[in-house]
Amino acid sequence: MLVIRRDLVDAMVAHARRDHPDEACGQIAGPEGSDRPERIIEMENAERSPTFYRFDAAEQLKVYREMQANDEEAVVIYHSHTATEAYPSRTDIKFANEPQAHYVLVSTRDPIEYELRSYRIVDGVVTEEPVKIIES
Amino acid sequence: MAVTVSIPTILRTHTGGEKSVSAAGTTLAEVIDDLENNHGGLKARLVKEGALHRFVNVYVNDEDVRFSGGLEAAVKDGDNVTILPAVAGG
């Protein structure tokens, strides 16, 4: 289960809406081993594409160093789907390299209602998990 | 010529769980060959058909090697090599 504060959910959805129709991507850092997302980091989608995303490599290194210095890790890795449901695509599964992370998908295909779902992706196996939102 | 190589979580099965390991070489290719000698299986995760995998980022200090020669990128004593899998999808 992903337990996450309301303001972090709102921030992911706002980021996804802002970058629509391109995919938005980012991560939420938290204390190492805590499984508690705390600090949202909107990442540049180097692909600037409605069907693909990739963290900008230089920014990824910078953020990785920051997280190491703070004893943080990526608790959530999120991205948006702008024309399809919030379910991992074949490429999402292929490139999922963080077995400890919650992979959050936000769909912005409906202009009013968003869809947000969370998954574990380990060795190519997708497992959906409940999302518990804490009102903040 | 010893360098420190930071290993991402997903590849630590090859290093017995170590987050960073030491390796030798004057180019990235030599460093990867040396890594392979001590931590078998790593090379195949990084290199395919004589080039770095497209979805693995390798940095020498702060430089993305994609812009500094790829496998031929020079490394010198004391450098830090960081390996980060690309975060990508569709």
Backbone of each chain as ProteinMPNN parsed JSONL, in Angstrom:
{"seq_chain_A": "MLVIRRDLVDAMVAHARRDHPDEACGQIAGPEGSDRPERIIEMENAERSPTFYRFDAAEQLKVYREMQANDEEAVVIYHSHTATEAYPSRTDIKFANEPQAHYVLVSTRDPIEYELRSYRIVDGVVTEEPVKIIES", "coords_chain_A": {"N_chain_A": [[0.837, -1.207, 0.0], [0.43, 2.238, -0.776], [1.009, 4.995, 1.164], [0.218, 8.296, 1.348], [0.511, 11.868, 1.426], [-2.143, 14.23, 0.936], [-1.453, 16.737, -0.258], [0.77, 16.058, -1.763], [-0.262, 14.318, -3.634], [-1.96, 16.101, -4.948], [-0.017, 17.787, -6.018], [1.326, 16.131, -7.862], [-0.74, 15.645, -9.661], [-1.283, 18.241, -10.541], [1.125, 18.829, -11.821], [1.049, 16.945, -13.886], [-1.218, 17.824, -15.289], [-0.344, 20.332, -16.124], [1.728, 19.742, -17.927], [0.413, 18.32, -19.839], [-0.404, 18.005, -23.325], [1.899, 16.417, -23.249], [3.787, 13.814, -21.601], [4.26, 13.934, -18.103], [6.818, 13.698, -15.576], [8.371, 12.51, -12.543], [9.693, 12.388, -9.164], [9.223, 11.309, -5.756], [10.882, 11.942, -2.924], [11.981, 10.322, 0.098], [12.892, 9.622, 3.537], [15.523, 7.234, 3.696], [14.567, 3.882, 3.589], [12.184, 4.348, 4.923], [9.782, 4.294, 3.571], [8.156, 6.454, 3.19], [6.827, 8.968, 1.424], [7.962, 12.271, 0.924], [9.16, 14.595, -0.237], [8.6, 16.255, -3.106], [9.88, 16.071, -6.398], [9.841, 17.533, -9.325], [10.589, 16.31, -12.461], [12.432, 16.952, -15.475], [11.025, 15.98, -18.511], [12.921, 14.501, -20.732], [12.277, 13.604, -23.204], [10.055, 14.984, -24.026], [7.392, 14.208, -24.886], [4.178, 12.92, -25.953], [3.887, 10.22, -25.611], [6.016, 9.016, -24.386], [8.477, 8.951, -21.769], [11.407, 10.18, -20.167], [13.73, 10.629, -17.627], [15.706, 13.557, -17.543], [19.13, 13.155, -18.041], [21.279, 14.576, -16.84], [20.008, 16.092, -14.889], [18.97, 14.025, -13.403], [21.261, 12.902, -12.23], [22.079, 15.018, -10.597], [19.917, 15.248, -8.809], [19.991, 12.703, -7.696], [22.412, 12.805, -6.311], [21.783, 14.779, -4.435], [19.792, 13.454, -2.99], [21.239, 11.331, -1.946], [22.985, 12.738, -0.27], [21.177, 13.64, 1.59], [20.381, 11.326, 2.827], [18.193, 10.125, 1.58], [15.771, 8.339, -0.459], [14.244, 7.425, -3.625], [10.988, 7.207, -3.103], [8.591, 7.286, -4.378], [8.035, 6.981, -7.844], [6.821, 8.782, -10.426], [4.666, 9.165, -13.301], [2.823, 10.52, -16.105], [0.021, 9.416, -18.05], [-1.353, 10.466, -21.003], [-3.341, 9.92, -22.773], [-4.309, 7.463, -22.264], [-5.296, 4.839, -19.926], [-4.424, 4.821, -16.365], [-2.348, 2.77, -16.139], [0.512, 0.637, -16.111], [2.469, 0.725, -19.058], [3.812, -1.41, -21.676], [6.441, -0.527, -22.112], [6.869, 0.872, -19.755], [7.043, -1.214, -17.937], [9.201, -2.634, -18.9], [11.339, -0.886, -18.412], [11.371, -0.552, -15.699], [13.268, -0.179, -12.973], [13.508, -0.011, -10.267], [12.944, -1.744, -7.678], [12.118, -1.158, -5.092], [10.505, 1.017, -5.217], [7.384, 2.862, -5.325], [5.447, 2.85, -8.101], [3.769, 5.367, -9.533], [1.0, 6.165, -11.485], [-0.549, 8.676, -13.342], [-3.444, 9.516, -14.96], [-4.384, 11.782, -17.435], [-6.283, 11.813, -19.338], [-8.993, 12.407, -19.254], [-10.406, 15.57, -19.119], [-11.408, 16.594, -16.746], [-11.833, 14.705, -14.584], [-9.28, 13.106, -12.918], [-7.193, 10.147, -12.936], [-5.535, 8.182, -10.619], [-3.185, 5.805, -9.827], [-1.347, 3.173, -8.154], [1.591, 1.107, -8.26], [3.671, -1.804, -7.779], [6.566, -2.774, -9.451], [8.298, -5.456, -10.235], [10.862, -7.368, -11.479], [9.56, -7.472, -13.974], [6.977, -8.022, -13.271], [3.813, -6.763, -12.577], [2.161, -5.333, -9.868], [-0.727, -4.116, -8.633], [-1.492, -1.727, -6.073], [-3.228, -0.589, -3.095], [-4.006, 2.895, -2.579], [-3.555, 5.051, 0.0], [-4.713, 8.031, 1.055], [-3.601, 10.681, 2.985], [-5.136, 13.223, 4.655], [-3.926, 16.467, 4.567]], "CA_chain_A": [[0.0, 0.0, 0.0], [1.099, 3.535, -0.753], [0.411, 5.989, 2.058], [0.749, 9.544, 0.808], [-0.222, 13.077, 1.823], [-3.002, 14.841, -0.072], [-0.788, 17.81, -1.012], [1.692, 15.453, -2.731], [-1.132, 13.841, -4.719], [-2.384, 17.287, -5.704], [1.133, 18.317, -6.756], [1.56, 15.265, -9.026], [-1.829, 15.859, -10.632], [-1.086, 19.575, -11.119], [2.257, 18.717, -12.755], [0.573, 16.192, -15.056], [-2.122, 18.709, -16.039], [0.437, 21.423, -16.699], [2.529, 19.262, -19.054], [-0.483, 17.706, -20.818], [-0.539, 16.58, -23.68], [3.111, 15.613, -23.067], [3.851, 13.097, -20.331], [5.033, 14.544, -17.018], [7.463, 12.668, -14.767], [9.063, 13.027, -11.369], [9.858, 11.435, -8.067], [9.017, 11.843, -4.411], [11.919, 11.395, -2.058], [11.669, 10.164, 1.509], [14.021, 9.062, 4.275], [15.877, 5.883, 3.271], [13.986, 2.789, 4.367], [10.977, 4.765, 5.659], [8.609, 4.091, 2.721], [7.309, 7.621, 3.43], [7.134, 10.031, 0.461], [7.913, 13.573, 1.594], [9.657, 15.763, -0.975], [8.352, 16.029, -4.538], [10.853, 16.658, -7.31], [9.367, 17.451, -10.704], [11.735, 16.1, -13.349], [12.302, 17.299, -16.887], [10.887, 14.855, -19.442], [13.878, 14.783, -21.806], [11.677, 13.211, -24.487], [8.97, 15.923, -24.347], [6.574, 13.416, -25.801], [2.901, 12.47, -25.398], [3.843, 8.763, -25.487], [7.236, 8.48, -23.789], [9.169, 9.869, -20.862], [12.732, 9.786, -19.688], [14.347, 11.68, -16.819], [16.9, 14.185, -18.102], [20.231, 12.431, -17.385], [22.079, 15.47, -15.996], [19.175, 16.417, -13.732], [18.852, 12.795, -12.612], [22.472, 12.779, -11.414], [22.06, 16.088, -9.588], [18.911, 14.895, -7.802], [20.503, 11.491, -7.04], [23.436, 13.252, -5.342], [21.061, 15.461, -3.341], [19.095, 12.458, -2.172], [22.27, 10.609, -1.19], [23.494, 13.623, 0.785], [20.111, 13.768, 2.602], [19.943, 9.974, 3.221], [16.851, 9.889, 1.031], [15.675, 7.523, -1.666], [13.012, 7.672, -4.367], [9.92, 6.353, -2.578], [7.614, 7.25, -5.474], [8.415, 7.437, -9.182], [5.518, 8.969, -11.07], [4.558, 9.799, -14.622], [1.437, 10.603, -16.555], [-0.453, 8.947, -19.36], [-2.212, 11.579, -21.38], [-4.437, 9.464, -23.629], [-4.694, 6.097, -21.898], [-5.563, 4.689, -18.493], [-3.278, 4.878, -15.45], [-1.839, 1.414, -15.963], [1.845, 0.616, -16.732], [2.571, 0.248, -20.438], [4.897, -2.391, -21.85], [7.748, 0.118, -21.902], [7.002, 1.164, -18.315], [7.444, -2.45, -17.258], [10.546, -2.974, -19.384], [12.374, -0.014, -17.855], [11.213, -0.375, -14.253], [14.507, -0.668, -12.375], [13.564, 0.31, -8.837], [11.973, -2.638, -7.036], [11.632, -0.631, -3.804], [9.703, 2.227, -5.433], [5.982, 2.823, -5.742], [5.286, 3.488, -9.417], [2.465, 6.009, -9.577], [0.561, 6.602, -12.805], [-1.647, 9.639, -13.325], [-3.99, 9.705, -16.298], [-5.034, 13.081, -17.667], [-7.057, 11.744, -20.599], [-10.243, 13.133, -19.025], [-9.994, 16.921, -18.703], [-11.911, 16.978, -15.421], [-11.533, 13.669, -13.591], [-8.011, 12.412, -13.104], [-7.108, 8.799, -12.395], [-4.202, 7.992, -10.033], [-3.06, 4.441, -9.299], [0.023, 2.869, -7.747], [2.018, -0.262, -8.561], [5.037, -2.294, -7.649], [6.976, -3.471, -10.669], [9.494, -6.204, -9.855], [11.189, -8.418, -12.454], [8.573, -7.534, -15.04], [5.638, -8.352, -12.758], [3.115, -5.578, -12.081], [1.175, -5.596, -8.826], [-1.371, -2.88, -8.194], [-1.617, -1.64, -4.621], [-4.127, 0.493, -2.7], [-3.415, 4.201, -2.256], [-4.223, 5.678, 1.152], [-4.369, 9.446, 1.061], [-3.732, 11.311, 4.305], [-5.498, 14.632, 4.5], [-2.841, 17.232, 5.202]], "C_chain_A": [[0.866, 1.249, 0.0], [0.321, 4.47, 0.165], [1.044, 7.326, 1.712], [-0.13, 10.727, 1.2], [-1.005, 13.654, 0.633], [-2.261, 15.898, -0.901], [0.193, 17.244, -2.046], [0.916, 14.886, -3.92], [-1.539, 15.025, -5.601], [-1.24, 17.834, -6.557], [1.444, 17.464, -7.991], [0.508, 15.52, -10.1], [-1.649, 17.219, -11.315], [0.051, 19.556, -12.14], [1.811, 18.021, -14.043], [-0.34, 17.058, -15.927], [-1.339, 19.787, -16.785], [1.182, 20.967, -17.956], [1.682, 18.587, -20.132], [-0.464, 18.544, -22.103], [0.773, 15.78, -23.632], [3.038, 14.895, -21.718], [4.711, 13.882, -19.343], [5.668, 13.416, -16.202], [8.189, 13.296, -13.587], [9.208, 11.953, -10.314], [9.542, 12.126, -6.749], [10.0, 11.133, -3.488], [11.394, 11.267, -0.639], [12.877, 9.583, 2.208], [14.255, 7.604, 3.879], [15.244, 4.838, 4.19], [12.669, 3.103, 5.05], [9.688, 4.414, 4.92], [7.633, 5.268, 2.852], [7.67, 8.737, 2.45], [6.972, 11.402, 1.095], [8.203, 14.761, 0.7], [9.505, 15.505, -2.469], [9.393, 16.759, -5.374], [10.306, 16.453, -8.726], [10.581, 17.32, -11.605], [11.382, 16.558, -14.76], [12.056, 16.007, -17.671], [11.753, 15.15, -20.654], [13.294, 14.446, -23.178], [10.607, 14.207, -24.955], [7.978, 15.313, -25.333], [5.246, 13.06, -25.151], [2.854, 10.963, -25.159], [5.066, 8.174, -24.797], [7.78, 9.482, -22.794], [10.526, 9.297, -20.508], [13.283, 10.932, -18.867], [15.545, 12.244, -17.583], [18.118, 13.66, -17.322], [21.051, 13.32, -16.451], [21.306, 15.82, -14.723], [19.054, 15.2, -12.799], [20.068, 12.623, -11.7], [22.462, 13.79, -10.272], [21.104, 15.712, -8.443], [19.358, 13.659, -7.01], [21.525, 11.873, -5.965], [22.782, 13.947, -4.146], [20.43, 14.44, -2.401], [20.1, 11.659, -1.348], [22.763, 11.437, -0.015], [22.48, 13.748, 1.922], [19.682, 12.428, 3.192], [18.497, 9.708, 2.8], [16.931, 8.864, -0.098], [14.362, 7.87, -2.375], [11.957, 6.698, -3.854], [8.839, 6.192, -3.648], [8.301, 7.697, -6.755], [7.104, 7.568, -9.941], [5.665, 9.48, -12.493], [3.111, 9.764, -15.057], [1.242, 9.869, -17.868], [-1.487, 9.97, -19.79], [-3.375, 11.163, -22.285], [-4.938, 8.078, -23.259], [-4.877, 6.016, -20.38], [-4.267, 4.686, -17.675], [-2.804, 3.472, -15.113], [-0.498, 1.317, -16.678], [1.815, 0.032, -18.146], [3.699, -0.782, -20.523], [6.268, -1.757, -21.626], [7.948, 0.497, -20.434], [7.556, -0.056, -17.573], [8.884, -2.805, -17.618], [11.62, -2.159, -18.669], [12.241, 0.201, -16.348], [12.392, -1.022, -13.522], [14.588, -0.459, -10.874], [12.541, -0.536, -8.09], [11.409, -2.101, -5.719], [10.658, 0.533, -3.991], [8.234, 1.896, -5.691], [5.914, 3.54, -7.087], [3.87, 4.043, -9.503], [2.191, 6.5, -11.002], [-0.609, 7.554, -12.639], [-2.162, 9.733, -14.761], [-4.722, 11.033, -16.381], [-5.908, 13.028, -18.922], [-8.412, 12.431, -20.454], [-9.882, 14.524, -18.5], [-10.446, 17.307, -17.303], [-11.509, 15.971, -14.341], [-10.161, 13.069, -13.88], [-8.121, 11.002, -12.543], [-5.686, 8.632, -11.862], [-4.151, 6.614, -9.394], [-1.586, 4.145, -9.019], [0.329, 1.382, -7.918], [3.408, -0.528, -8.016], [5.352, -2.987, -8.96], [8.316, -4.139, -10.359], [9.693, -7.347, -10.852], [10.084, -8.593, -13.495], [7.162, -7.867, -14.587], [5.017, -7.111, -12.114], [2.1, -5.993, -11.028], [0.567, -4.267, -8.406], [-1.522, -2.911, -6.681], [-2.581, -0.508, -4.275], [-3.342, 1.763, -2.401], [-4.216, 4.797, -1.106], [-3.762, 7.127, 1.241], [-4.63, 10.021, 2.444], [-4.037, 12.77, 4.084], [-4.471, 15.469, 5.264], [-3.287, 18.655, 5.47]], "O_chain_A": [[1.892, 1.317, 0.677], [-0.871, 4.705, -0.033], [2.264, 7.476, 1.775], [-1.352, 10.608, 1.293], [-0.573, 13.568, -0.517], [-2.424, 15.948, -2.12], [0.427, 17.865, -3.083], [1.368, 14.961, -5.062], [-1.471, 14.959, -6.828], [-1.459, 18.29, -7.68], [1.787, 18.0, -9.044], [0.82, 15.602, -11.288], [-1.841, 17.338, -12.525], [-0.043, 20.185, -13.194], [2.15, 18.452, -15.145], [-0.245, 17.029, -17.154], [-1.641, 20.107, -17.935], [1.263, 21.709, -18.935], [2.18, 18.31, -21.223], [-0.508, 19.767, -21.976], [0.769, 14.588, -23.939], [2.317, 15.317, -20.813], [5.757, 14.422, -19.705], [5.128, 12.312, -16.14], [8.573, 14.465, -13.627], [8.896, 10.783, -10.533], [9.586, 13.351, -6.639], [9.958, 9.918, -3.3], [10.492, 11.993, -0.222], [13.799, 9.1, 1.55], [13.306, 6.832, 3.742], [15.374, 4.907, 5.412], [12.085, 2.229, 5.692], [8.635, 4.254, 5.536], [6.43, 5.104, 2.65], [8.702, 9.388, 2.614], [5.957, 11.672, 1.736], [7.583, 15.815, 0.842], [10.188, 14.65, -3.033], [9.741, 17.908, -5.1], [10.311, 15.34, -9.251], [11.504, 18.13, -11.525], [10.224, 16.554, -15.177], [12.801, 15.04, -17.511], [11.377, 15.952, -21.509], [13.768, 14.949, -24.197], [10.29, 14.264, -26.143], [7.759, 15.817, -26.435], [5.178, 12.912, -23.931], [1.894, 10.465, -24.571], [5.153, 6.957, -24.636], [7.586, 10.689, -22.932], [10.748, 8.087, -20.549], [13.312, 12.073, -19.328], [16.305, 11.495, -18.196], [18.137, 13.713, -16.093], [21.473, 12.871, -15.386], [21.866, 15.843, -13.627], [19.038, 15.335, -11.576], [19.926, 12.244, -10.537], [22.793, 13.464, -9.132], [21.444, 15.843, -7.268], [19.132, 13.575, -5.803], [21.508, 11.336, -4.857], [23.173, 13.733, -2.999], [20.525, 14.554, -1.179], [19.844, 11.346, -0.186], [22.939, 10.926, 1.091], [22.859, 13.939, 3.077], [18.73, 12.376, 3.971], [17.699, 9.15, 3.553], [18.006, 8.566, -0.618], [13.486, 8.52, -1.803], [12.023, 5.501, -4.136], [8.253, 5.121, -3.807], [9.057, 8.668, -6.759], [6.362, 6.597, -10.088], [6.647, 10.134, -12.843], [2.28, 9.075, -14.465], [2.16, 9.724, -18.675], [-2.394, 10.302, -19.028], [-4.285, 11.953, -22.536], [-5.881, 7.573, -23.867], [-4.647, 6.984, -19.655], [-3.169, 4.567, -18.219], [-2.852, 3.041, -13.961], [-0.365, 1.869, -17.771], [1.216, -1.015, -18.39], [4.441, -0.992, -19.563], [7.151, -2.37, -21.025], [9.069, 0.449, -19.927], [8.418, 0.062, -16.703], [9.675, -3.216, -16.768], [12.69, -2.679, -18.354], [12.93, 1.05, -15.782], [12.503, -2.247, -13.458], [15.633, -0.705, -10.27], [11.405, -0.106, -7.887], [10.346, -2.536, -5.276], [10.05, 0.988, -3.022], [7.889, 0.826, -6.194], [6.285, 4.709, -7.191], [2.897, 3.29, -9.541], [3.025, 7.152, -11.63], [-1.546, 7.278, -11.889], [-1.387, 10.004, -15.678], [-5.552, 11.368, -15.536], [-6.236, 14.064, -19.501], [-8.929, 12.981, -21.426], [-9.128, 14.64, -17.533], [-9.917, 18.258, -16.729], [-10.925, 16.335, -13.321], [-9.919, 12.577, -14.982], [-9.031, 10.7, -11.77], [-4.726, 8.911, -12.581], [-4.965, 6.289, -8.53], [-0.696, 4.787, -9.576], [-0.537, 0.524, -7.747], [4.209, 0.385, -7.818], [4.516, -3.7, -9.516], [9.341, -3.467, -10.238], [8.81, -8.182, -11.042], [9.72, -9.714, -13.851], [6.252, -7.983, -15.408], [5.608, -6.491, -11.229], [1.283, -6.885, -11.254], [1.262, -3.395, -7.884], [-1.663, -3.976, -6.08], [-2.743, 0.428, -5.057], [-2.173, 1.714, -2.02], [-5.42, 5.021, -1.232], [-2.586, 7.412, 1.468], [-5.717, 9.876, 3.003], [-3.289, 13.476, 3.408], [-4.185, 15.221, 6.435], [-2.516, 19.455, 6.0]]}, "seq_chain_B": "MAVTVSIPTILRTHTGGEKSVSAAGTTLAEVIDDLENNHGGLKARLVKEGALHRFVNVYVNDEDVRFSGGLEAAVKDGDNVTILPAVAGG", "coords_chain_B": {"N_chain_B": [[45.737, 2.913, -11.31], [43.085, 3.817, -9.738], [39.591, 3.906, -9.474], [36.436, 4.955, -8.074], [33.423, 3.278, -8.139], [30.033, 3.858, -8.259], [27.32, 1.848, -7.549], [24.119, 1.087, -8.744], [21.043, 0.214, -6.991], [19.701, -1.887, -8.358], [21.726, -3.327, -9.568], [23.253, -4.367, -7.598], [23.232, -6.989, -6.882], [25.286, -8.096, -8.208], [27.49, -7.236, -6.88], [27.608, -8.219, -4.374], [25.922, -6.76, -2.767], [27.24, -4.402, -2.262], [27.43, -0.836, -2.279], [29.273, 0.781, -3.468], [32.205, 0.216, -5.364], [35.655, -0.525, -6.031], [37.677, 0.058, -8.907], [39.884, -0.445, -11.752], [41.553, 1.322, -14.433], [42.084, 3.172, -17.51], [40.32, 4.072, -19.263], [36.732, 4.205, -19.638], [35.859, 1.79, -20.718], [37.933, 0.04, -19.975], [37.655, 0.153, -17.214], [35.162, -1.03, -16.913], [35.736, -3.601, -17.862], [37.481, -4.398, -15.868], [35.774, -4.32, -13.666], [34.101, -6.407, -14.394], [35.816, -8.583, -14.089], [35.962, -8.838, -11.335], [33.348, -8.784, -10.48], [31.378, -10.595, -11.748], [29.138, -10.573, -14.525], [28.3, -7.988, -14.505], [29.154, -6.509, -16.733], [27.578, -7.264, -18.922], [25.235, -6.047, -18.246], [25.695, -3.468, -18.74], [26.914, -3.014, -21.191], [26.351, -3.441, -24.635], [26.797, -5.056, -27.627], [29.28, -3.747, -28.033], [28.842, -1.114, -27.242], [27.646, 1.331, -24.843], [24.683, 0.438, -23.099], [21.618, 1.831, -24.158], [19.826, 2.625, -22.23], [21.137, 2.981, -19.867], [22.672, 5.205, -17.735], [25.86, 6.568, -17.518], [28.254, 8.202, -15.623], [31.23, 10.114, -15.44], [32.66, 11.485, -12.771], [30.963, 14.461, -12.818], [30.18, 14.297, -15.392], [28.236, 13.242, -18.062], [28.883, 10.408, -19.818], [28.019, 10.044, -22.357], [28.473, 12.329, -23.691], [31.165, 12.529, -23.72], [32.704, 10.679, -25.075], [31.76, 8.113, -24.587], [32.288, 4.678, -24.143], [34.958, 5.078, -24.51], [35.617, 7.176, -22.939], [37.842, 9.05, -20.924], [39.32, 8.107, -17.83], [40.652, 8.986, -14.658], [42.975, 8.502, -11.937], [41.334, 8.371, -8.845], [38.924, 9.347, -9.762], [35.298, 9.468, -9.78], [32.973, 7.131, -10.767], [29.689, 6.938, -11.764], [26.865, 4.917, -11.961], [23.684, 4.931, -13.264], [20.554, 3.607, -13.792], [18.483, 4.487, -16.535], [15.541, 6.382, -15.956], [12.628, 5.716, -17.261], [9.934, 5.325, -19.639], [6.697, 4.634, -21.076]], "CA_chain_B": [[44.694, 3.92, -11.56], [41.881, 3.3, -9.088], [38.42, 4.784, -9.437], [35.331, 4.45, -7.273], [32.245, 3.118, -8.989], [28.77, 3.75, -7.519], [26.489, 0.799, -8.161], [22.699, 1.28, -8.394], [20.388, -0.891, -6.276], [19.308, -2.997, -9.233], [22.909, -4.095, -9.991], [24.063, -4.755, -6.429], [23.32, -8.45, -6.794], [26.592, -8.476, -8.772], [28.587, -6.746, -6.03], [27.372, -8.686, -3.009], [25.211, -5.738, -2.008], [28.046, -3.186, -2.069], [26.951, 0.357, -2.985], [30.344, 1.289, -4.318], [33.34, -0.696, -5.458], [36.837, 0.063, -6.631], [38.057, -0.587, -10.166], [41.059, 0.181, -12.353], [41.502, 1.499, -15.879], [42.319, 4.542, -17.972], [39.111, 4.453, -20.0], [35.547, 3.569, -19.071], [35.839, 0.394, -21.18], [38.856, -0.73, -19.123], [37.053, 0.081, -15.883], [34.077, -2.028, -16.971], [36.367, -4.927, -17.942], [38.014, -4.716, -14.54], [34.592, -4.63, -12.844], [33.617, -7.733, -14.782], [36.718, -9.586, -13.505], [35.694, -9.004, -9.901], [31.904, -8.823, -10.222], [30.898, -11.181, -12.999], [27.762, -10.315, -14.931], [28.024, -6.547, -14.6], [29.409, -5.954, -18.069], [26.432, -7.502, -19.809], [24.166, -5.128, -17.86], [26.107, -2.109, -19.1], [27.429, -2.913, -22.56], [25.713, -4.331, -25.604], [27.391, -4.912, -28.957], [30.397, -2.806, -28.055], [28.488, 0.262, -26.841], [26.843, 1.37, -23.619], [23.233, 0.295, -23.249], [20.975, 3.137, -24.31], [19.039, 3.0, -21.06], [21.97, 3.081, -18.673], [23.453, 6.44, -17.697], [27.139, 6.444, -16.817], [28.872, 9.513, -15.46], [32.552, 10.204, -14.813], [32.423, 12.667, -11.935], [29.636, 15.0, -13.138], [30.032, 14.317, -16.851], [27.546, 12.139, -18.73], [29.878, 9.955, -20.806], [27.466, 10.135, -23.71], [29.023, 13.54, -24.318], [32.624, 12.584, -23.569], [33.386, 9.541, -25.695], [31.151, 6.812, -24.297], [33.204, 3.71, -23.525], [36.339, 5.57, -24.626], [35.806, 8.306, -22.021], [39.033, 8.888, -20.093], [39.178, 8.21, -16.377], [41.948, 9.089, -14.001], [43.042, 8.092, -10.542], [40.517, 9.153, -7.918], [37.621, 9.731, -10.336], [34.093, 8.741, -9.385], [32.105, 6.694, -11.864], [28.35, 6.667, -11.234], [25.979, 4.216, -12.891], [22.266, 5.095, -12.92], [19.65, 3.175, -14.859], [17.563, 5.538, -16.973], [14.159, 6.266, -15.499], [11.952, 5.958, -18.533], [8.783, 4.483, -19.923], [5.835, 5.187, -22.114]], "C_chain_B": [[43.391, 3.421, -10.966], [40.776, 4.356, -9.135], [37.366, 4.134, -8.552], [34.095, 4.402, -8.155], [31.007, 2.953, -8.106], [27.83, 2.828, -8.275], [25.027, 1.035, -7.781], [22.1, 0.021, -7.766], [20.194, -2.126, -7.159], [20.507, -3.874, -9.649], [23.729, -4.617, -8.812], [24.091, -6.256, -6.188], [24.682, -8.917, -7.322], [27.752, -8.075, -7.868], [28.397, -7.183, -4.577], [26.725, -7.634, -2.138], [25.985, -4.442, -1.809], [27.505, -2.028, -2.917], [28.029, 0.959, -3.866], [31.534, 0.346, -4.228], [34.485, 0.028, -6.15], [37.155, -0.678, -7.924], [39.226, 0.185, -10.765], [40.865, 0.322, -13.853], [41.772, 2.94, -16.243], [41.184, 5.025, -18.872], [37.933, 3.752, -19.326], [35.49, 2.092, -19.469], [36.74, -0.47, -20.302], [38.289, -0.89, -17.715], [35.975, -1.001, -15.866], [34.651, -3.441, -17.085], [36.905, -5.357, -16.58], [36.88, -5.059, -13.566], [34.131, -6.055, -13.112], [34.493, -8.838, -14.176], [36.38, -9.88, -12.052], [34.219, -9.201, -9.577], [31.217, -9.315, -11.497], [29.431, -10.886, -13.276], [27.454, -8.844, -15.094], [28.141, -6.025, -16.026], [28.202, -6.098, -18.986], [25.262, -6.57, -19.488], [24.449, -3.718, -18.353], [26.401, -1.942, -20.582], [26.708, -3.911, -23.446], [26.318, -4.029, -26.973], [28.416, -3.78, -29.009], [30.064, -1.368, -27.705], [27.701, 0.2, -25.533], [25.377, 1.164, -23.956], [22.608, 1.675, -23.313], [20.272, 3.573, -23.026], [19.812, 2.845, -19.744], [22.738, 4.393, -18.781], [24.733, 6.176, -16.924], [27.79, 7.821, -16.796], [30.289, 9.339, -14.918], [32.556, 11.547, -14.091], [31.05, 13.233, -12.298], [29.304, 14.923, -14.627], [29.33, 13.053, -17.349], [28.459, 11.659, -19.872], [29.341, 9.937, -22.241], [28.074, 11.32, -24.466], [30.546, 13.604, -24.198], [33.281, 11.283, -24.026], [32.818, 8.173, -25.377], [32.152, 5.89, -23.617], [34.651, 4.177, -23.57], [36.609, 6.757, -23.705], [36.996, 8.032, -21.106], [38.66, 8.934, -18.622], [40.572, 8.306, -15.778], [41.826, 8.737, -12.521], [42.163, 8.99, -9.669], [39.169, 9.588, -8.471], [36.491, 8.894, -9.721], [33.27, 8.407, -10.622], [30.757, 6.337, -11.24], [27.506, 6.011, -12.319], [24.547, 4.419, -12.406], [21.421, 4.566, -14.066], [18.749, 4.352, -15.257], [16.213, 5.302, -16.325], [13.311, 6.687, -16.687], [10.77, 5.022, -18.679], [7.913, 5.147, -20.959], [4.484, 5.586, -21.576]], "O_chain_B": [[42.661, 2.677, -11.621], [41.006, 5.536, -8.869], [37.393, 2.927, -8.312], [33.766, 5.374, -8.835], [30.935, 2.025, -7.301], [27.578, 3.0, -9.467], [24.724, 1.172, -6.595], [22.586, -1.089, -7.983], [20.486, -3.252, -6.755], [20.324, -5.028, -10.035], [24.776, -5.235, -9.005], [24.884, -6.742, -5.382], [25.175, -9.981, -6.945], [28.879, -8.527, -8.071], [28.962, -6.582, -3.663], [26.937, -7.6, -0.926], [25.452, -3.484, -1.25], [27.17, -2.195, -4.09], [27.733, 1.574, -4.891], [31.827, -0.233, -3.182], [34.29, 1.07, -6.777], [36.935, -1.884, -8.031], [39.526, 1.306, -10.356], [40.122, -0.439, -14.473], [41.7, 3.828, -15.394], [41.089, 6.207, -19.203], [38.118, 2.822, -18.541], [35.118, 1.242, -18.66], [36.364, -1.58, -19.926], [38.43, -1.947, -17.099], [35.886, -1.788, -14.924], [34.124, -4.375, -16.481], [36.8, -6.52, -16.192], [37.008, -5.969, -12.747], [33.814, -6.808, -12.191], [33.991, -9.895, -13.795], [36.495, -11.016, -11.592], [33.879, -9.726, -8.517], [30.569, -8.553, -12.214], [28.592, -10.942, -12.377], [26.471, -8.476, -15.739], [27.336, -5.207, -16.47], [27.852, -5.18, -19.727], [24.404, -6.327, -20.336], [23.555, -2.873, -18.384], [26.173, -0.879, -21.159], [26.483, -5.061, -23.069], [26.341, -2.879, -27.413], [28.405, -2.961, -29.928], [30.911, -0.486, -27.852], [27.163, -0.844, -25.166], [24.888, 1.656, -24.973], [23.027, 2.585, -22.598], [20.141, 4.769, -22.77], [19.239, 2.615, -18.679], [23.38, 4.661, -19.797], [24.705, 5.632, -15.82], [27.866, 8.51, -17.813], [30.522, 8.511, -14.038], [32.466, 12.604, -14.715], [30.049, 12.544, -12.104], [28.269, 15.425, -15.066], [29.778, 11.937, -17.086], [28.767, 12.425, -20.784], [30.101, 9.829, -23.203], [28.176, 11.317, -25.693], [31.151, 14.621, -24.537], [34.274, 10.838, -23.451], [33.343, 7.165, -25.85], [32.789, 6.27, -22.634], [35.477, 3.734, -22.773], [37.72, 7.287, -23.695], [37.146, 6.929, -20.579], [37.791, 9.705, -18.216], [41.541, 7.776, -16.323], [40.736, 8.686, -11.95], [42.242, 10.216, -9.748], [38.351, 10.14, -7.735], [36.7, 7.788, -9.222], [32.92, 9.282, -11.414], [30.688, 5.535, -10.309], [27.443, 6.492, -13.451], [24.233, 4.111, -11.256], [21.557, 5.029, -15.199], [18.311, 5.119, -14.4], [15.787, 4.159, -16.162], [13.28, 7.857, -17.068], [10.63, 4.05, -17.936], [8.323, 6.093, -21.632], [3.639, 6.071, -22.328]]}, "name": "protein", "num_of_chains": 2, "seq": "MLVIRRDLVDAMVAHARRDHPDEACGQIAGPEGSDRPERIIEMENAERSPTFYRFDAAEQLKVYREMQANDEEAVVIYHSHTATEAYPSRTDIKFANEPQAHYVLVSTRDPIEYELRSYRIVDGVVTEEPVKIIESMAVTVSIPTILRTHTGGEKSVSAAGTTLAEVIDDLENNHGGLKARLVKEGALHRFVNVYVNDEDVRFSGGLEAAVKDGDNVTILPAVAGG"}
